[in-house]
Amino acid sequence: MYLEAIAKGMHDSCDDMDLVLFENPQVALHRLRSLSGLQVRPCLFVPQNRVGRVIYQNTLYSLLIRSARLDALLATCNVLPFGLNVPTVVVIQSLQFFEHPTAFGAWQRRYLKTIVGRSVKRAAAVICLSSASKRALLELTGVEPSKVHVVYHGMSPSHSSATARIERSRTAPPYILNVSSLHAYKNVPRLIEAYAQLRRQHRITQRLRIIGYEAEYTRQDIAMFARKLRVSDWVDFLGPVGHEELPAHYANADLFVYPSLYETFGLPPLEAMVSGCPVVAARSSSIPEIVGNAAELVNPLDVEDIARGIHRVLTDVPRRSELIERGRLRAASFTWERAGHQTLNVLRDAAGSRTLRN
């Protein structure tokens, strides 16, 4: 989604630059092929295993980049290939391998810690997704602050347009929604505990619906947490769903809750906001910066505070209406057009500097 959205945003903001997109044919970006002034170059024979991709990235991929005779390169996910002859800008999509290492395998964790530190120091410029992630990157890597820029993600146009077509339905039982992977730092066990507390103390009628893929925790772990807290009949884990299905889940939820301990950006709260769903979110990492005053903020380490926030938004009608209105306005301010324009400015500066750090 990021590749398609940022490429389209850059294309729409660009009137003096030709764009080249290096594409893995195994995950082809068909919707970009019709854009004039954007050339798609397939990267053939990309391995499917992680070690093979690392080797490919630093050998054949580097050769492809060198042969393209670029003025600047945007590396869109954390790392730079070695052996480049062009000024580079690297986008730091995640820092969880520093802060929450259990979310990564030992080899992957060591590799990312090493290569990300080297990449940001070699790059002519670095893009972070929030001021919070910029501060963390500076502290963790010691990179020169003047070359680190903040460019927020935008809201997916497909999500916004799909939401506009959805009419809120009450055919299903009411529910509280959480959309996140089951990494430990996503804090789902505390969410279930807060939900169980609300069931005991306030007899809330909403079910808890969790959408996301398995990670350190699995479907069986979710069932075990819920069973231990005596809410197994009230907690639904749907697993991952298609991006096109998400707007309906947001639009029909009574509340969206996002208790994550660590995010470099955090897109799901904005997706909920654009859907007219009030948000309870963690007061941690980049999340307060992204949601602004359009969410009920809670301490993600305090189960009682998570429960308090959920209960307030479910029962305080004026507060609920206020969050829905603020949420729509807040989400509308995050656009891929702006992200593309800002990213192009960073690339232009990098191309003009001709700073080589390889």
Long-range contacts (C-beta under 8 A, 24 or more apart in sequence): 1-156, 1-243, 2-76, 2-93, 2-153, 3-29, 3-76, 4-29, 4-31, 4-32, 5-153, 5-154, 5-156, 5-157, 5-336, 5-339, 6-76, 6-336, 6-339, 6-340, 6-343, 7-32, 7-35, 7-38, 8-32, 8-35, 8-336, 8-340, 9-154, 9-335, 9-336, 9-337, 9-338, 9-339, 9-340, 9-341, 9-343, 10-340, 10-341, 10-343, 10-344, 11-35, 11-37, 11-38, 11-340, 12-337, 12-340, 13-337, 13-340, 13-341, 13-344, 14-340, 14-344, 17-71, 17-344, 17-347, 17-348, 20-68, 20-70, 22-61, 22-64, 22-65, 41-68, 50-108, 54-111, 57-81, 58-82, 58-83, 71-351, 72-124, 72-347, 72-348, 72-350, 72-351, 74-343, 74-347, 75-119, 75-123, 78-112, 78-115, 78-116, 78-119, 79-112, 79-115, 79-116, 79-119, 80-118, 80-119, 80-122, 80-123, 82-358, 83-358, 84-358, 85-356, 85-358, 86-356, 87-124, 87-350, 87-351, 87-353, 87-354, 87-355, 87-356, 88-122, 88-123, 88-124, 88-125, 88-350, 88-357, 89-123, 89-124, 89-125, 89-126, 89-127, 89-343, 89-346, 89-347, 89-350, 90-119, 90-120, 90-123, 90-125, 90-126, 90-127, 91-126, 91-127, 91-129, 91-151, 92-116, 92-120, 92-126, 92-127, 92-128, 92-129, 92-133, 92-137, 92-264, 93-129, 93-264, 94-264, 95-133, 95-136, 95-137, 95-140, 95-262, 95-264, 96-183, 96-185, 96-262, 96-264, 98-136, 98-140, 99-136, 99-185, 99-262, 100-183, 100-184, 100-185, 100-261, 100-262, 102-184, 102-216, 103-183, 103-184, 103-185, 103-215, 103-216, 116-141, 117-141, 120-148, 121-357, 122-357, 122-358, 123-147, 123-357, 124-349, 124-350, 124-353, 124-355, 124-357, 125-149, 125-346, 125-349, 125-350, 127-151, 127-343, 127-346, 128-264, 129-153, 129-264, 129-265, 129-286, 130-264, 130-265, 130-286, 130-289, 130-290, 131-286, 131-289, 132-264, 132-285, 132-286, 132-289, 133-264, 133-265, 133-285, 133-286, 136-264, 136-285, 149-342, 149-346, 151-339, 151-342, 151-343, 151-346, 152-265, 152-290, 152-334, 152-338, 152-339, 153-265, 153-267, 153-334, 153-336, 153-339, 154-334, 154-335, 154-336, 154-337, 154-338, 154-339, 155-270, 155-271, 155-274, 155-331, 155-332, 155-334, 155-335, 155-336, 156-243, 156-271, 156-336, 157-336, 158-243, 158-244, 159-243, 159-246, 159-247, 159-271, 159-274, 160-274, 162-244, 162-247, 162-248, 163-247, 163-250, 163-251, 163-274, 163-275, 163-276, 166-247, 166-248, 166-251, 166-252, 166-275, 168-251, 168-252, 168-276, 169-252, 172-252, 173-205, 173-206, 173-207, 174-205, 174-206, 174-207, 174-254, 175-206, 175-207, 175-208, 175-209, 175-236, 175-252, 175-253, 175-254, 176-206, 176-207, 176-208, 176-209, 176-253, 176-254, 176-255, 176-256, 176-257, 176-310, 176-314, 177-209, 177-211, 177-249, 177-250, 177-253, 177-255, 177-256, 177-257, 177-272, 177-277, 178-208, 178-209, 178-210, 178-211, 178-212, 178-256, 178-257, 178-258, 178-259, 179-210, 179-211, 179-212, 179-246, 179-249, 179-250, 179-256, 179-258, 179-268, 179-271, 179-272, 180-210, 180-211, 180-212, 180-258, 180-260, 180-268, 181-212, 181-213, 181-214, 181-215, 182-212, 182-213, 182-214, 182-215, 182-216, 182-217, 182-218, 182-221, 182-222, 183-215, 183-216, 183-217, 184-215, 184-216, 184-217, 185-260, 185-261, 185-262, 186-212, 186-215, 186-259, 186-260, 186-261, 187-259, 187-260, 187-261, 187-282, 187-300, 188-217, 188-222, 188-225, 188-259, 189-217, 189-225, 190-259, 190-300, 190-301, 190-303, 190-306, 191-257, 191-259, 191-306, 192-222, 192-225, 192-226, 192-229, 192-231, 192-235, 193-225, 193-229, 193-303, 194-259, 194-303, 194-304, 194-306, 194-307, 194-310, 195-231, 195-234, 195-235, 195-307, 195-310, 196-226, 196-229, 196-230, 196-231, 197-303, 197-304, 197-307, 198-307, 198-310, 198-311, 199-231, 199-234, 201-307, 202-311, 204-311, 204-314, 206-254, 206-255, 206-314, 207-234, 207-235, 207-236, 208-234, 208-235, 208-236, 209-236, 209-238, 209-249, 209-253, 210-235, 210-236, 210-237, 210-238, 211-238, 211-239, 211-240, 211-241, 211-246, 211-249, 212-239, 212-240, 213-239, 213-240, 214-239, 246-271, 247-271, 247-275, 250-275, 250-277, 251-275, 251-276, 251-277, 253-277, 254-314, 255-279, 255-280, 255-310, 255-313, 255-314, 256-280, 257-281, 257-306, 257-309, 257-310, 258-282, 258-287, 259-298, 259-300, 259-306, 260-284, 260-285, 260-287, 260-300, 261-285, 261-300, 261-301, 263-287, 263-290, 265-290, 266-290, 266-291, 269-295, 270-330, 270-331, 270-334, 271-331, 272-327, 273-327, 273-328, 273-330, 273-331, 274-327, 274-328, 274-331, 274-332, 276-324, 276-327, 276-328, 277-324, 277-327, 278-313, 278-320, 278-323, 278-324, 278-327, 279-323, 279-327, 280-306, 280-309, 280-310, 280-313, 291-330, 292-326, 292-330, 293-326, 293-330, 294-323, 294-326, 294-327, 294-329, 294-330, 294-331, 295-323, 295-327, 296-323
